[in-house]
Amino acid sequence: MSKKTEWILFALLMITLILLEALCARLAYETLGEIMSSIYAVAVALNLVPLLLFFRHRTAAVLIALALALIIIPYQLILVDRWQRAQAEADRILVYANEQRSLAGRYPNDLIGYSFQDREMQTYLNEYLLDDTRGGFVLSYWVGAPTTSHTYSPATGWTYYPD
């Protein structure tokens, strides 16, 4: 394989990996919080190492680039899947709470009567509590770090606290 072809393939690999890693760094804000998303951004910047190394040690550059991608991308994909599943379960809880309000005239005191469709997501539910100052209740879940939360109340809609 010619050096020009190797360079083109490496450039395509790096563009793809850097774009995916940058997307993961952005998603880390929603799944892990502000601080961790900054650490992910620094990790993406570490791609300068294989970019500079490629001119002297092609194999090492490719291995470092792939290792960095394996550190960043798969875990974030797992967290994005969890985020989507937790959000879907939270949406079902909102439907349940509103149905209970329609039937009983008030939101339920707790979620004992709610049947989780995705039982694993029950682990990530921070809280459900009645709160008249916030429109009737508050529902909150986390994804990758318990210090972050996606929170819903009828008064404010969905909000996010990153750390």
C-alpha positions as CSV (number, residue, x, y, z in Angstrom):
1,M,0.0,0.0,0.0
2,S,1.4,3.4,-0.9
3,K,2.2,6.0,1.7
4,K,-0.4,8.3,0.2
5,T,-3.1,5.6,0.5
6,E,-2.1,5.0,4.1
7,W,-2.3,8.7,4.9
8,I,-5.7,9.0,3.3
9,L,-7.0,5.9,5.2
10,F,-5.5,7.2,8.5
11,A,-7.1,10.6,7.9
12,L,-10.5,9.0,7.3
13,L,-10.1,6.9,10.4
14,M,-9.1,9.9,12.5
15,I,-12.0,12.1,11.2
16,T,-14.5,9.3,12.0
17,L,-13.1,8.6,15.4
18,I,-12.7,12.3,16.4
19,L,-16.3,13.1,15.3
20,L,-17.7,10.1,17.2
21,E,-15.6,11.0,20.3
22,A,-16.7,14.6,20.1
23,L,-20.3,13.5,20.0
24,C,-19.7,11.3,23.0
25,A,-18.1,14.2,24.9
26,R,-21.3,16.2,24.2
27,L,-23.5,13.4,25.3
28,A,-21.4,12.9,28.4
29,Y,-22.8,16.3,29.6
30,E,-26.3,14.7,29.7
31,T,-25.3,11.3,31.0
32,L,-22.3,12.0,33.3
33,G,-22.4,15.7,34.0
34,E,-20.5,18.9,33.3
35,I,-17.2,17.9,34.8
36,M,-17.0,14.5,33.1
37,S,-18.0,16.0,29.8
38,S,-15.0,18.3,30.1
39,I,-12.7,15.4,30.8
40,Y,-14.1,13.6,27.7
41,A,-13.3,16.8,25.7
42,V,-9.7,16.6,26.9
43,A,-9.6,13.0,26.0
44,V,-10.7,13.9,22.5
45,A,-7.9,16.4,22.3
46,L,-5.5,13.6,23.0
47,N,-6.0,12.5,19.4
48,L,-3.2,15.0,18.7
49,V,-0.8,12.3,19.9
50,P,-1.7,9.7,17.1
51,L,-1.9,12.5,14.6
52,L,1.6,13.6,15.3
53,L,2.9,10.1,15.8
54,F,1.6,8.9,12.4
55,F,4.5,10.4,10.5
56,R,7.1,8.3,12.4
57,H,5.2,5.3,13.7
58,R,2.1,4.5,11.7
59,T,1.1,1.3,13.6
60,A,1.5,2.9,17.0
61,A,-0.5,5.9,15.9
62,V,-3.4,3.7,14.7
63,L,-3.3,1.6,17.9
64,I,-3.3,4.6,20.1
65,A,-6.2,6.2,18.2
66,L,-8.2,2.9,18.4
67,A,-7.5,2.5,22.1
68,L,-8.6,6.1,22.8
69,A,-11.8,5.5,20.8
70,L,-12.4,2.3,22.8
71,I,-12.1,4.1,26.1
72,I,-14.5,6.9,25.0
73,I,-17.1,5.5,22.6
74,P,-18.5,2.2,23.9
75,Y,-19.3,3.4,27.5
76,Q,-21.0,6.5,26.2
77,L,-23.1,4.4,23.8
78,I,-24.2,2.3,26.8
79,L,-25.1,5.4,28.7
80,V,-27.1,6.9,25.8
81,D,-29.1,3.7,25.6
82,R,-29.8,3.9,29.3
83,W,-30.7,7.5,29.0
84,Q,-33.2,6.8,26.2
85,R,-34.7,3.9,28.2
86,A,-34.9,5.9,31.4
87,Q,-36.6,8.8,29.6
88,A,-39.1,6.4,28.0
89,E,-39.9,4.9,31.5
90,A,-40.2,8.4,32.9
91,D,-42.6,9.3,30.1
92,R,-44.7,6.3,31.1
93,I,-44.7,7.3,34.7
94,L,-45.9,10.8,33.7
95,V,-48.8,9.1,31.8
96,Y,-49.6,7.0,34.9
97,A,-49.5,10.1,37.2
98,N,-51.8,12.0,34.9
99,E,-54.2,9.1,34.6
100,Q,-54.3,8.7,38.4
101,R,-55.1,12.4,38.6
102,S,-57.9,12.1,36.2
103,L,-59.4,9.1,38.0
104,A,-58.8,10.2,41.7
105,G,-58.6,13.9,41.3
106,R,-55.0,14.1,42.5
107,Y,-51.6,12.7,41.7
108,P,-50.6,9.5,43.4
109,N,-48.6,9.7,46.7
110,D,-46.0,7.3,45.4
111,L,-45.3,4.8,42.6
112,I,-46.3,1.6,44.4
113,G,-49.2,1.2,42.0
114,Y,-47.0,1.8,38.9
115,S,-45.7,-1.2,37.1
116,F,-42.3,-0.6,35.5
117,Q,-42.1,-1.8,31.9
118,D,-38.3,-1.7,32.1
119,R,-37.5,-2.8,35.6
120,E,-33.8,-2.0,35.3
121,M,-34.7,1.7,35.0
122,Q,-36.3,1.6,38.5
123,T,-32.7,1.7,39.8
124,Y,-32.1,5.1,38.1
125,L,-35.2,6.7,39.5
126,N,-34.1,9.4,42.0
127,E,-37.4,10.5,43.3
128,Y,-41.1,10.8,42.9
129,L,-42.8,13.1,45.4
130,L,-45.8,15.3,45.7
131,D,-45.0,19.0,45.6
132,D,-47.8,21.5,45.1
133,T,-45.3,24.4,44.6
134,R,-44.0,22.6,41.5
135,G,-47.4,21.8,39.9
136,G,-48.3,18.7,41.9
137,F,-45.3,16.4,41.8
138,V,-41.6,16.0,41.0
139,L,-40.1,13.1,39.1
140,S,-36.3,12.7,38.8
141,Y,-33.9,10.2,37.3
142,W,-30.2,9.9,36.7
143,V,-28.2,8.0,34.0
144,G,-24.4,7.7,34.5
145,A,-23.8,9.6,37.7
146,P,-26.2,10.0,40.7
147,T,-25.0,13.6,41.0
148,T,-26.8,14.5,37.8
149,S,-30.5,14.5,37.3
150,H,-33.2,14.9,34.7
151,T,-36.2,16.3,36.6
152,Y,-39.8,16.8,35.6
153,S,-42.6,18.8,37.3
154,P,-45.8,20.0,35.7
155,A,-44.8,23.6,36.6
156,T,-41.4,23.6,34.9
157,G,-41.4,20.6,32.5
158,W,-38.1,18.8,32.0
159,T,-35.0,20.3,33.5
160,Y,-31.5,19.0,33.9
161,Y,-28.9,19.4,36.6
162,P,-25.4,18.4,35.3
163,D,-23.4,18.0,38.6
